[in-house]
């Protein structure tokens, strides 16, 4: 009798251990399956992002023109970048472009998203969504080529249209302010569709009950958007601004095709300088140093955005 009782106790004691072992086996299988699914993405990030960044950092410490063996330069490439007037002007132009382009992109996208979020037939809303997003799927180079003809001072369609109302031809691409404004305009026209879709999604996620309660409290129109919509949309605004700033700091196609950095250096951007140093002048070490500085600038601006977001971003 005692033996039977002891055997029963051992069986009951072994049951939890067996269940724990099965649970551990399932968890190991789940982790292995997750690792297998993540492996291609992780390998892609390592091969196409981490390795090139590390290679650029290493190459920035050398002088290399592809033909001759690389020679160690230490921090000489960085010192040259900080004393090169072209590099400094390109950073200034890029920052100015970023401020105007991102501000215009977010404002236009938000205004259109709020307009479409109002009372409008579903089919018409779909048409506008497709129309606003369509420029984003087009090639930036092809858009810039077309826009270069449209904004031509002598035979462009834009000057012909404003000439119909008695306005003199505007030097869109041949004056410093005109070229900067045109590059910003073309860039924003193509890019605002991404922010627009983000805002549309964010607005759809705001519960209708909140707006109804705000209306009962007397909040209407602009006051309702400032007091209710924008705070609830702040996480989406953060994402849109972060992505917009990162993309704007890397602008290349629009100024390269539209103005070729001119007139003078008024539209020369940092990525254009990297391209010129690397593929036109074969100074890959200096180009890598400028690229590293741009990477540091992007990381610093992004970190500042997330730092400020603690005050201005409100999560539901």
C-alpha positions in Angstrom: 0.0 0.0 0.0 2.8 2.3 0.9 4.6 1.5 -2.5 1.4 2.4 -4.4 1.0 5.7 -2.5 4.7 6.6 -3.2 4.3 5.8 -6.9 1.3 8.1 -7.1 3.2 10.9 -5.4 6.1 10.5 -7.9 3.6 10.5 -10.8 2.0 13.7 -9.6 5.4 15.3 -9.0 6.6 14.3 -12.5 3.5 15.8 -14.2 4.4 19.5 -13.6 8.0 18.8 -14.7 6.9 17.2 -17.9 4.5 20.1 -18.6 7.4 22.6 -18.0 9.6 20.7 -20.3 7.0 20.7 -23.1 6.4 24.4 -22.6 10.1 25.1 -22.8 10.3 23.0 -26.0 7.5 25.0 -27.5 9.1 28.3 -26.5 12.4 27.2 -28.0 10.6 26.3 -31.2 8.8 29.6 -31.3 12.1 31.5 -30.8 13.7 29.5 -33.5 10.9 30.1 -35.9 11.0 33.9 -35.1 14.7 33.9 -35.7 14.3 32.2 -39.1 11.7 34.7 -40.2 13.8 37.7 -39.0 17.1 36.4 -40.5 16.5 37.7 -44.1 15.6 41.2 -42.8 18.5 41.3 -40.3 20.9 40.1 -43.0 19.7 42.7 -45.4 20.1 45.4 -42.8 23.6 44.2 -42.0 24.7 43.8 -45.6 23.2 46.9 -47.1 23.2 49.3 -44.1 25.6 48.4 -41.3 28.5 47.3 -43.5 28.3 50.3 -45.9 28.2 52.7 -42.9 31.2 51.0 -41.3 33.0 51.0 -44.6 32.4 54.7 -45.1 33.7 55.5 -41.6 36.9 53.5 -42.4 37.3 55.0 -45.8 36.9 58.5 -44.5 40.3 58.0 -42.7 42.1 57.4 -46.0 43.0 59.1 -49.3 41.8 56.9 -52.2 41.2 57.6 -55.8 40.4 54.0 -56.9 43.5 53.9 -59.1 46.2 54.2 -56.5 46.4 52.2 -53.2 44.6 54.0 -50.3 46.8 56.0 -48.0 46.1 56.7 -44.4 45.0 60.3 -43.8 43.7 60.2 -40.2 41.4 63.1 -39.6 42.7 65.2 -42.6 39.5 64.5 -44.6 37.4 65.9 -41.8 39.6 68.9 -41.3 39.3 69.6 -45.0 35.5 69.3 -44.9 35.3 71.8 -42.2 37.4 74.3 -44.1 36.0 73.7 -47.6 33.6 76.5 -48.4 31.7 74.4 -50.9 31.0 71.8 -48.2 29.9 74.4 -45.7 27.6 76.1 -48.2 26.1 72.7 -49.1 25.3 72.0 -45.4 23.7 75.5 -45.1 21.6 75.0 -48.2 20.5 71.6 -47.1 19.4 72.8 -43.7 17.5 75.7 -45.3 15.9 73.4 -47.8 14.9 71.0 -45.0 13.2 73.7 -43.0 11.1 75.0 -45.8 10.4 71.7 -47.5 9.3 69.8 -44.4 7.2 72.7 -43.1 5.4 73.0 -46.4 5.0 69.3 -46.8 3.5 68.8 -43.4 1.2 71.8 -43.6 -0.1 70.9 -47.1 -0.6 67.3 -46.2 -2.3 68.1 -42.9 -4.7 70.6 -44.5 -5.7 68.2 -47.3 -6.1 65.3 -44.9 -8.4 67.5 -42.7 -10.4 68.5 -45.7 -10.9 65.0 -47.0 -11.8 63.8 -43.5 -14.8 66.0 -43.5 -18.1 65.3 -45.2 -17.4 63.9 -48.7 -18.6 60.9 -50.8 -16.4 57.8 -50.3 -15.7 57.5 -54.0 -14.5 61.1 -54.3 -12.3 60.6 -51.2 -10.7 57.6 -52.8 -10.0 59.6 -56.0 -8.3 62.3 -54.1 -6.2 59.9 -52.1 -5.0 58.2 -55.2 -4.3 61.5 -56.9 -2.3 62.9 -54.0 -0.3 59.7 -53.6 0.4 59.2 -57.3 3.5 61.5 -57.6 5.2 59.6 -54.9 5.4 56.4 -57.0 7.0 58.3 -59.9 10.7 58.7 -60.5 12.1 61.9 -59.0 14.3 62.3 -62.0 11.5 62.0 -64.6 9.4 64.5 -62.5 12.3 66.9 -62.3 12.9 66.7 -66.1 9.3 67.6 -66.8 9.3 70.4 -64.2 12.5 71.8 -65.7 10.6 72.5 -68.9 7.5 73.7 -67.2 9.5 76.3 -65.2 11.8 77.4 -68.0 12.0 81.2 -68.1 11.8 81.5 -71.9 9.3 78.8 -73.1 8.0 77.3 -69.9 4.2 76.7 -69.4 4.3 78.3 -66.0 5.6 81.7 -67.3 3.2 81.5 -70.2 0.2 81.1 -67.8 1.2 83.9 -65.5 1.9 86.0 -68.6 -1.8 85.8 -69.5 -2.6 87.9 -66.5 0.1 90.4 -67.2 2.9 89.1 -65.0 6.5 89.4 -66.3 8.4 86.1 -66.8 9.9 84.9 -63.5 13.5 83.5 -63.5 12.5 80.3 -61.7 15.7 78.4 -62.4 18.2 81.2 -63.1 18.0 83.2 -59.9 19.1 82.1 -56.4 15.7 82.6 -54.7 13.8 81.4 -57.6 15.8 78.2 -58.0 15.6 77.4 -54.3 11.8 78.0 -54.3 11.4 75.9 -57.4 13.4 73.0 -56.0 11.4 73.1 -52.7 8.1 73.3 -54.7 8.9 70.3 -56.9 10.2 68.3 -53.9 7.1 69.0 -51.8 4.7 68.2 -54.7 6.2 64.8 -55.0 6.7 63.9 -51.3 3.6 65.3 -49.5 1.5 62.2 -50.5 3.3 60.1 -47.9 2.6 62.5 -45.1 -0.9 62.9 -46.4 -1.6 59.1 -46.1 -0.1 59.1 -42.6 -2.4 61.9 -41.5 -5.4 60.3 -43.1 -4.7 57.1 -41.1 -4.1 59.1 -37.9 -7.4 61.0 -38.3 -9.3 57.8 -38.8 -7.9 56.4 -35.6 -9.3 59.3 -33.5 -12.5 58.2 -31.9 -15.6 60.1 -33.1 -16.8 60.4 -29.5 -14.0 62.8 -28.7 -15.0 65.2 -31.4 -18.6 64.9 -30.4 -17.7 65.7 -26.8 -15.6 68.7 -27.9 -18.5 69.9 -30.0 -20.8 69.7 -27.0 -18.3 71.8 -25.1 -18.4 74.5 -27.8 -15.2 73.6 -29.7 -15.7 74.1 -33.4 -13.6 74.7 -36.5 -10.1 75.8 -35.9 -10.4 75.7 -32.1 -11.5 72.1 -32.3 -8.5 71.2 -34.4 -6.0 73.0 -32.2 -7.4 71.7 -28.9 -8.4 68.2 -29.9 -7.2 67.0 -33.3 -3.6 68.1 -33.2 -2.8 66.7 -29.7 -4.4 63.4 -30.6 -2.6 63.5 -34.0 0.8 64.4 -32.4 2.3 60.8 -32.7 1.5 60.8 -36.4 3.0 64.2 -36.7 6.2 63.0 -35.0 6.5 60.1 -37.5 5.8 62.3 -40.5 8.3 64.9 -39.4 11.1 62.4 -38.6 10.7 60.7 -42.0 10.3 64.0 -43.8 13.5 65.5 -42.2 15.6 62.4 -42.9 14.5 62.4 -46.6 15.0 66.2 -47.0 18.5 66.1 -45.6 19.3 63.5 -48.4 17.8 65.4 -51.3 19.7 65.0 -54.5 17.6 64.3 -57.7 15.6 67.5 -57.7 18.4 70.1 -57.4 20.7 68.0 -59.6 18.3 67.8 -62.5 16.6 71.2 -62.1 19.5 73.5 -61.5 22.7 71.4 -61.4 23.5 73.1 -58.0 23.1 76.6 -59.6 23.0 79.4 -60.0 26.4 79.4 -58.3 26.1 77.2 -55.3 22.7 78.3 -54.2 21.0 74.8 -54.6 24.1 72.6 -54.0 23.2 70.0 -51.3 25.4 67.7 -49.2 24.6 64.6 -51.2 25.5 66.5 -54.4 28.9 67.3 -52.9 29.3 63.6 -51.9 28.5 62.6 -55.5 30.9 65.2 -57.0 33.8 64.3 -54.8 33.4 60.6 -55.2 32.4 60.1 -58.9 33.6 63.2 -60.6 36.8 64.0 -58.7 37.6 60.4 -57.5 38.2 61.6 -53.9 36.4 58.8 -52.1 38.0 59.5 -48.8 36.8 63.1 -48.7 33.4 62.1 -50.0 33.1 59.5 -47.2 34.0 62.1 -44.6 31.2 64.4 -45.8 28.9 61.4 -45.8 29.8 60.6 -42.2 29.2 64.2 -41.2 25.8 64.1 -42.9 25.0 60.8 -41.0 25.9 62.4 -37.7 23.7 65.4 -38.5 20.7 63.2 -39.3 21.2 61.2 -36.1 21.5 64.4 -34.1 18.4 66.0 -35.6 16.4 62.8 -35.1 17.6 62.5 -31.5 16.5 66.1 -30.9 13.1 65.4 -32.3 12.5 62.4 -30.0 13.8 64.4 -27.1 11.3 67.3 -27.8 8.6 64.8 -28.4 8.4 64.0 -24.7 6.8 67.4 -24.3 4.7 67.8 -27.4 3.6 64.2 -28.2 0.5 62.9 -26.4 -0.4 59.2 -26.6 -4.0 58.1 -26.0 
